[in-house]
């Protein structure tokens, strides 16, 4: 499998896409900077997700909670269980060893809806301030949403 590209979402996930068939998913370094210290992750379950669907959640040391969204439709076939043992991987290497899951892409045309790095950086700089940046949620209360 050859690496094709890394794409980004407006909800601050990244997807490293391989041959338009599979991808590895995580949160961006910028998102992790805002989350600061992630202390808990609810990993996605194995199975199908639609693009933008809630896949899981994060809790930070200051008690804030955030959703993780599917950047593209497909089937999650592997999750990074190392995060359950060492959540600090996500804090230290959000775009590396802190990856969240791997997904088989259902609809490769959805890749075009994702942002390139320059588009993501422009979106990040122009569109958002920190309060709007990552809307907090209580995913424990809304677990039926995903």
C-alpha positions in Angstrom: 0.0 0.0 0.0 1.4 3.4 -0.9 0.7 6.5 1.1 -1.2 9.0 -1.1 -2.0 12.1 1.1 -3.1 13.5 4.4 -6.4 15.4 4.5 -8.1 17.3 7.3 -11.6 18.1 8.4 -13.3 21.3 9.8 -13.8 19.3 13.0 -10.0 18.8 13.3 -9.5 15.2 12.4 -6.8 14.1 10.0 -7.0 11.2 7.6 -3.9 9.6 6.1 -5.3 8.1 2.9 -3.8 5.0 1.2 -4.7 4.3 -2.4 -8.2 5.8 -1.8 -9.2 2.5 -0.1 -8.0 2.8 3.5 -7.1 5.5 5.9 -5.7 6.1 9.4 -7.6 8.7 11.4 -6.6 10.9 14.4 -7.0 14.4 15.8 -4.8 17.3 14.6 -2.0 18.7 16.6 -3.9 22.1 16.7 -6.9 20.3 18.3 -4.7 18.6 20.8 -3.1 22.0 21.7 -6.6 23.3 22.5 -7.7 20.1 24.3 -4.4 20.4 26.3 -4.3 17.3 28.4 -6.6 14.5 27.1 -7.1 12.0 30.0 -9.7 9.7 28.5 -10.7 8.5 25.0 -13.8 6.6 24.0 -12.5 4.8 20.9 -14.7 4.1 17.9 -16.4 0.7 17.8 -15.6 -1.6 14.9 -18.1 -1.1 12.2 -19.6 1.3 9.7 -19.7 5.1 10.0 -21.0 7.8 7.7 -18.9 10.9 6.9 -19.2 13.4 9.8 -20.8 10.8 12.1 -19.7 10.8 15.7 -17.2 8.0 16.2 -16.1 8.5 19.8 -15.1 11.1 22.3 -12.3 12.7 24.4 -12.3 14.0 27.9 -9.7 16.6 29.1 -8.1 17.1 32.5 -10.3 20.2 33.0 -13.4 18.2 32.5 -14.3 19.2 29.0 -15.6 16.6 26.5 -15.3 16.6 22.7 -16.6 14.4 19.9 -14.4 12.6 17.3 -16.1 12.6 13.8 -15.6 10.3 10.9 -13.8 12.2 8.2 -15.0 9.8 5.5 -17.6 7.0 5.3 -16.4 3.5 5.8 -15.8 0.6 8.1 -13.5 0.9 11.1 -11.5 -2.3 11.2 -8.9 -1.4 13.8 -8.6 0.9 16.8 -5.5 2.0 18.6 -6.0 0.1 21.8 -2.5 1.4 23.0 -4.4 4.7 23.8 -6.4 2.9 26.5 -3.1 1.9 28.2 -1.2 5.2 27.5 -3.4 8.1 26.6 -0.3 10.3 26.7 0.5 8.9 23.2 -2.4 11.1 22.0 -1.1 14.1 23.9 2.5 13.8 22.6 1.9 12.4 19.1 -1.6 13.2 17.9 -0.5 13.0 14.2 1.6 9.9 14.8 1.5 7.1 17.4 -1.6 8.8 18.8 -3.7 7.7 15.8 -7.2 6.7 16.7 -8.5 4.1 14.2 -8.1 2.7 10.7 -11.0 2.6 8.2 -11.8 1.0 4.9 -13.1 3.8 2.7 -16.6 3.2 1.3 -16.9 6.2 -1.0 -13.6 7.5 -2.4 -15.3 10.6 -3.9 -15.8 11.9 -0.3 -12.0 12.4 -0.1 -12.5 15.6 -2.3 -14.6 17.1 0.5 -11.7 17.0 2.9 -9.2 19.9 3.3 -5.6 19.9 2.2 -3.0 21.2 4.7 -3.0 24.7 3.3 -6.8 24.8 3.2 -6.9 23.5 6.8 -4.4 26.1 8.0 -6.3 28.9 6.2 -9.6 27.7 7.8 -7.9 27.6 11.2 -6.5 31.1 10.9 -9.4 32.9 9.3 -12.6 31.3 10.5 -12.2 30.4 14.2 -11.5 31.7 17.6 -10.8 29.3 20.4 -14.3 29.5 21.9 -15.9 28.5 18.6 -13.1 26.2 17.6 -14.0 23.0 19.2 -17.5 23.0 20.6 -17.6 21.1 23.9 -20.2 18.4 24.4 -21.1 16.0 27.2 -20.8 12.8 25.2 -21.7 10.8 28.3 -25.2 12.3 28.3 -25.5 12.1 24.5 -24.1 8.6 24.0 -27.2 7.6 22.0 -26.0 10.0 19.3 -23.4 7.5 18.2 
